[in-house]
Structures are given as C-alpha cells and as structure tokens.
C-alpha cells in the first residue's frame, strides 16, 4: 500500500516540487492550502493530489489534517504577511514589517508543529517531519546582523520543535534552502541582474566579497532534497543547494550561457537599504552580507550538504538551470 505524504504550501515553489517528486514515486500525496478551488490547486487536483483546506492562522482548521501521514513536509511563507503589511507598517519603522512577519511566521509554524505532534501521539504512523527551516543568522553573527527576520523566524520554529515537542523532534529533519538562483531574475533592481540604463551594461549588486562562497539552490529540485531526507535517518540538518560557489563565478557562467557580459558589484547593506527602504532592502542585504561573512552554519559543522549524504544524487547543475530560463523575455523587459 502506498505511503502518504502531506505537504504544506503545495501550490507554491517548494511544496509544488515536493508534490511532483513524490507523485512520480507512487506516493499518495495530500496538499494543504487555504484555497482549494484556485487555478493552481485545481491543476494539482487534476494530477491526483488530494487537497485539504486549512489555514495556519486558525489552529482549529488543522485538527486531523495530518491523519494517516507517514511524512509531513512543513513550511511557512514569511513574505506573504511581510508584503501584505509593508505599505502600512514600513511607515512606522524599518523593523516594524519584519517584526510583524516574524511573529506571524512563528505562530503559524507552532500551529503546524503542534498538529503534527498530536497526529504522531494519537496514531504513531508518522515517520518523518521535514521542517523547511533556515539558520539563526542573528545567533551565527553574534548579534551583528539583526534584520534577517525570514531566517530567524524559521530557526525559532525549529527550536520550538526540539524544546517543546521532543517526540516529534526525534523524527524531524531540517531542510534549509539556499539562495534561490531565480532571485537573479525576480529581484533585478536590488539583488539580481539588471541593465544599467546609462551605460547599457549588465550588473549584479551584492553585499559582501565577490569571492565569498554561498549556497545556491535551483528550487525545482526541492522535491529531491525532501526525498533524500525521507530515505535517510532523521536528525539531518540539510543545507539544500545545487552548488556552493561565489557570485563572480555564478555570473561568469551566466555570461557564458547567455553571451551577455555582466559584472558583480560589491555594495554595502546601506546601499541595499537606500535602494529599497522600509526594511526590505536591509533584510535582503543583511542576509547576503551575513552569508558572506559568517556562512550558514556549515563552518560550525551544524549543516550537511546533499552530496555528503548521497554522492550519487542527481541535481540540476547551474549551467542546466541557466539553459532552462527564457533569457530573451528577460532581456526584453530590461529594455522596456
């Protein structure tokens, strides 16, 4: 009989990839979403995914949603409450939106964790709980970087599992997604590739040294990382990435694929803050600066890389990722 995986955020980037991976392996896939009738949800249902309506802001809606689950892939979306409240809260202070989203994400995470722990206690069938986490950057930096709320909120939920739900923690592995390669397209004006209107040259502005090594992840491989954690013993703290590389090398490869020269420009966190005031620029800038200076925890030996668990794991290469994107459409937008 096929095992069952229940996926949070099934209509999103991470959850959608996990659903695709486990469907391909013959699992019974259930997806939790607020809106079970939207276009994305309907498309998933047509593939045989059972959709469950639940809202992490309403703990009562999570009663029994994990019943029968052998695996739970759990995640929360920091940026949804961030941008929903940004226009109002950013007027108060550059921390207000981040602090609000931090509180919302932690509360949602605890709701999910408590529901999973309850299912484990009542049924005992849960084999693996995967929490899509991120490292505690404030702690790793010794308090130097304090605006990286989207990392620290997820790390607090991981601490909550360990401290408040120890039985669930025994069956938990953490999935820390590196910097998305697609950010270079999505955030061109701030942290991605963009065309300078005056010179016509392409550049990518990044805090930290160009030679600093960062974990870069192709999000379509999220399912492969989750499957890796399911077929190995619990207790993993996985740094999910397709490559550990510096942005200078990353952009050099991009230029080879596209034929377009591009330069990586070192900027300060303050430059990022000025480019996108109200907290969002500083949040993004500090995350890269902290990664550059302190890493993600791999230096302390607290994280494991995918190929250290399975040297034969087939992941998308950066070149393959670059070759898969529609750069003609990207360049056309740069000229608008």
HURA-V639980 format. One record per residue. N is the residue number from 1. RES is the residue in one small letter. OMEGA is omega in degrees with one decimal (* if undefined). NEAR is the number of other ideal C-beta (glycine too) atoms within 8 Angstrom. Layout:
# HURA-V639980
N | RES | OMEGA | NEAR
N | RES | OMEGA | NEAR
This chain:
# HURA-V639980
1 | x | -177.4 | 2
2 | x | 175.3 | 6
3 | x | -175.1 | 9
4 | x | 171.3 | 12
5 | x | 176.0 | 16
6 | x | -171.6 | 14
7 | x | 171.3 | 15
8 | x | 178.1 | 13
9 | x | -172.1 | 12
10 | x | 178.9 | 16
11 | x | -176.7 | 12
12 | x | -175.1 | 9
13 | x | -178.1 | 7
14 | x | -176.5 | 13
15 | x | 179.4 | 15
16 | x | 178.0 | 12
17 | x | 178.4 | 13
18 | x | 178.9 | 15
19 | x | -179.8 | 16
20 | x | -178.4 | 9
21 | x | -175.2 | 13
22 | x | 171.9 | 14
23 | x | -178.1 | 12
24 | x | -179.8 | 6
25 | x | 173.0 | 7
26 | x | 178.7 | 5
27 | x | 168.3 | 10
28 | x | -173.4 | 8
29 | x | 174.3 | 13
30 | x | -178.8 | 13
31 | x | 178.4 | 16
32 | x | 178.9 | 13
33 | x | 176.7 | 14
34 | x | -173.9 | 5
35 | x | -177.8 | 8
36 | x | -177.2 | 9
37 | x | 178.9 | 5
38 | x | -176.8 | 9
39 | x | -179.2 | 5
40 | x | 179.7 | 8
41 | x | 179.4 | 15
42 | x | 178.4 | 9
43 | x | 178.4 | 8
44 | x | 179.8 | 14
45 | x | -179.8 | 11
46 | x | 178.1 | 6
47 | x | 178.9 | 8
48 | x | 178.3 | 7
49 | x | 176.6 | 12
50 | x | -177.3 | 9
51 | x | -179.7 | 13
52 | x | 179.4 | 11
53 | x | 177.2 | 10
54 | x | -176.7 | 11
55 | x | -176.8 | 7
56 | x | 173.1 | 13
57 | x | 179.8 | 7
58 | x | -176.0 | 8
59 | x | -178.8 | 8
60 | x | -179.8 | 5
61 | x | -179.9 | 9
62 | x | 176.4 | 13
63 | x | 175.1 | 6
64 | x | -179.2 | 5
65 | x | -179.0 | 11
66 | x | -179.7 | 13
67 | x | 178.1 | 7
68 | x | -177.1 | 7
69 | x | 170.3 | 13
70 | x | 178.2 | 10
71 | x | 173.3 | 14
72 | x | 171.0 | 14
73 | x | -172.2 | 14
74 | x | 177.7 | 13
75 | x | 174.1 | 11
76 | x | -177.3 | 15
77 | x | 179.9 | 9
78 | x | -170.4 | 13
79 | x | 178.2 | 8
80 | x | 177.0 | 7
81 | x | 179.7 | 12
82 | x | -176.1 | 14
83 | x | 176.6 | 7
84 | x | -176.7 | 6
85 | x | -171.8 | 11
86 | x | -176.0 | 12
87 | x | -178.4 | 6
88 | x | -171.5 | 7
89 | x | -179.0 | 10
90 | x | 176.6 | 14
91 | x | -177.4 | 6
92 | x | 177.8 | 6
93 | x | -179.6 | 6
94 | x | 175.4 | 10
95 | x | -169.7 | 8
96 | x | -177.7 | 11
97 | x | 178.7 | 14
98 | x | 179.5 | 13
99 | x | 178.0 | 9
100 | x | -177.7 | 12
101 | x | 175.5 | 16
102 | x | -178.5 | 12
103 | x | 179.6 | 8
104 | x | -177.3 | 10
105 | x | 178.5 | 16
106 | x | 179.2 | 12
107 | x | 178.4 | 10
108 | x | 179.2 | 11
109 | x | 179.2 | 17
110 | x | 176.8 | 10
111 | x | 179.9 | 12
112 | x | -178.9 | 13
113 | x | -178.9 | 16
114 | x | 178.6 | 11
115 | x | 178.3 | 13
116 | x | 178.5 | 15
117 | x | 178.5 | 11
118 | x | 178.5 | 9
119 | x | 177.9 | 13
120 | x | -178.9 | 13
121 | x | -174.4 | 8
122 | x | -174.6 | 6
123 | x | 178.2 | 9
124 | x | -176.8 | 6
125 | x | -176.7 | 7
126 | x | -178.9 | 16
127 | x | -177.7 | 8
128 | x | 172.4 | 13
129 | x | 179.2 | 14
130 | x | 177.1 | 15
131 | x | 176.4 | 16
132 | x | -170.0 | 11
133 | x | 170.4 | 11
134 | x | -177.2 | 10
135 | x | 178.2 | 12
136 | x | -171.9 | 9
137 | x | 177.0 | 16
138 | x | 179.6 | 10
139 | x | -178.5 | 8
140 | x | -177.9 | 13
141 | x | -178.5 | 11
142 | x | 178.8 | 5
143 | x | -179.4 | 6
144 | x | -177.9 | 8
145 | x | -171.7 | 13
146 | x | -179.5 | 7
147 | x | -174.4 | 11
148 | x | -173.9 | 13
149 | x | -176.3 | 12
150 | x | 171.0 | 15
151 | x | -171.2 | 12
152 | x | 178.4 | 14
153 | x | 179.6 | 15
154 | x | 177.8 | 16
155 | x | 178.5 | 14
156 | x | 177.5 | 11
157 | x | 176.5 | 16
158 | x | 176.5 | 11
159 | x | 179.7 | 8
160 | x | 177.6 | 13
161 | x | -176.7 | 14
162 | x | -173.1 | 10
163 | x | -172.7 | 6
164 | x | -179.5 | 7
165 | x | -173.7 | 12
166 | x | 178.6 | 8
167 | x | 176.6 | 9
168 | x | -179.6 | 14
169 | x | 179.2 | 9
170 | x | -178.3 | 7
171 | x | -175.5 | 11
172 | x | 164.7 | 14
173 | x | -178.7 | 14
174 | x | 177.9 | 11
175 | x | 179.9 | 14
176 | x | -178.9 | 13
177 | x | 178.4 | 12
178 | x | 177.3 | 13
179 | x | -178.9 | 11
180 | x | 174.7 | 10
181 | x | -178.6 | 12
182 | x | 177.6 | 7
183 | x | -179.4 | 10
184 | x | 177.8 | 12
185 | x | -172.2 | 10
186 | x | -174.6 | 8
187 | x | -175.8 | 10
188 | x | -177.0 | 10
189 | x | -174.0 | 7
190 | x | -173.7 | 11
191 | x | -176.6 | 12
192 | x | 179.3 | 12
193 | x | 179.2 | 11
194 | x | 179.5 | 11
195 | x | 176.4 | 8
196 | x | -174.5 | 9
197 | x | -177.6 | 4
198 | x | -175.7 | 4
199 | x | -176.9 | 4
200 | x | -179.4 | 6
201 | x | 177.9 | 9
202 | x | 179.6 | 12
203 | x | 172.7 | 11
204 | x | -178.7 | 15
205 | x | -177.6 | 12
206 | x | 171.0 | 12
207 | x | 178.9 | 13
208 | x | -178.6 | 11
209 | x | 177.9 | 6
210 | x | -178.2 | 10
211 | x | -180.0 | 6
212 | x | -177.3 | 11
213 | x | -179.7 | 6
214 | x | 173.3 | 13
215 | x | -179.1 | 12
216 | x | -173.2 | 15
217 | x | 172.2 | 14
218 | x | -168.3 | 11
219 | x | 178.5 | 12
220 | x | 177.5 | 7
221 | x | -179.8 | 13
222 | x | -179.8 | 16
223 | x | 178.4 | 13
224 | x | 178.2 | 11
225 | x | 178.9 | 13
226 | x | 179.6 | 14
227 | x | 176.9 | 11
228 | x | -179.8 | 13
229 | x | 179.3 | 13
230 | x | -175.7 | 11
231 | x | 174.2 | 5
232 | x | -175.9 | 9
233 | x | 177.6 | 4
234 | x | 179.1 | 8
235 | x | 179.0 | 6
236 | x | 172.3 | 11
237 | x | -167.9 | 11
238 | x | 169.9 | 16
239 | x | -173.8 | 14
240 | x | 178.9 | 13
241 | x | 176.1 | 11
242 | x | -179.9 | 13
243 | x | 168.7 | 9
244 | x | -174.4 | 8
245 | x | 176.7 | 10
246 | x | -175.7 | 10
247 | x | 176.6 | 12
248 | x | 178.2 | 9
249 | x | 178.7 | 8
250 | x | -178.1 | 12
251 | x | 175.7 | 13
252 | x | 178.4 | 8
253 | x | 177.1 | 11
254 | x | 179.8 | 13
255 | x | 177.2 | 11
256 | x | -177.5 | 7
257 | x | -174.4 | 10
258 | x | -175.7 | 8
259 | x | -177.4 | 5
260 | x | 177.7 | 9
261 | x | 178.9 | 6
262 | x | -178.7 | 12
263 | x | 174.6 | 9
264 | x | -177.2 | 12
265 | x | 176.7 | 8
266 | x | 178.5 | 8
267 | x | 179.1 | 9
268 | x | 174.0 | 7
269 | x | 179.3 | 10
270 | x | 176.5 | 7
271 | x | 178.0 | 11
272 | x | -180.0 | 17
273 | x | 179.2 | 12
274 | x | -178.7 | 7
275 | x | 180.0 | 10
276 | x | -175.6 | 10
277 | x | 178.1 | 10
278 | x | 177.5 | 10
279 | x | -175.3 | 15
280 | x | 178.8 | 12
281 | x | 178.5 | 14
282 | x | 177.7 | 12
283 | x | -179.8 | 13
284 | x | -178.1 | 13
285 | x | -179.5 | 17
286 | x | -179.0 | 15
287 | x | 178.9 | 14
288 | x | 179.1 | 14
289 | x | 179.6 | 12
290 | x | 177.0 | 14
291 | x | 179.9 | 14
292 | x | -173.4 | 11
293 | x | -172.0 | 10
294 | x | -177.0 | 11
295 | x | -176.6 | 8
296 | x | -176.4 | 11
297 | x | -179.9 | 11
298 | x | 179.1 | 10
299 | x | 178.2 | 6
300 | x | 179.1 | 6
301 | x | -177.8 | 5
302 | x | -177.9 | 7
303 | x | 176.6 | 12
304 | x | 179.7 | 8
305 | x | -175.7 | 11
306 | x | -176.7 | 13
307 | x | 173.3 | 7
308 | x | 175.9 | 6
309 | x | -179.0 | 11
310 | x | -179.0 | 8
311 | x | -177.3 | 5
312 | x | -179.5 | 4
313 | x | -178.4 | 10
314 | x | 179.3 | 4
315 | x | 176.6 | 9
316 | x | 176.9 | 9
317 | x | 177.9 | 8
318 | x | 177.9 | 13
319 | x | 178.3 | 8
320 | x | 177.3 | 8
321 | x | -179.0 | 12
322 | x | -178.5 | 11
323 | x | -177.7 | 7
324 | x | -176.6 | 6
325 | x | 178.4 | 8
326 | x | -175.6 | 5
327 | x | 176.4 | 9
328 | x | 177.9 | 6
329 | x | 178.7 | 7
330 | x | -178.8 | 10
331 | x | 178.9 | 9
332 | x | 179.1 | 8
333 | x | 179.8 | 7
334 | x | -177.7 | 10
335 | x | -179.4 | 6
336 | x | * | 4
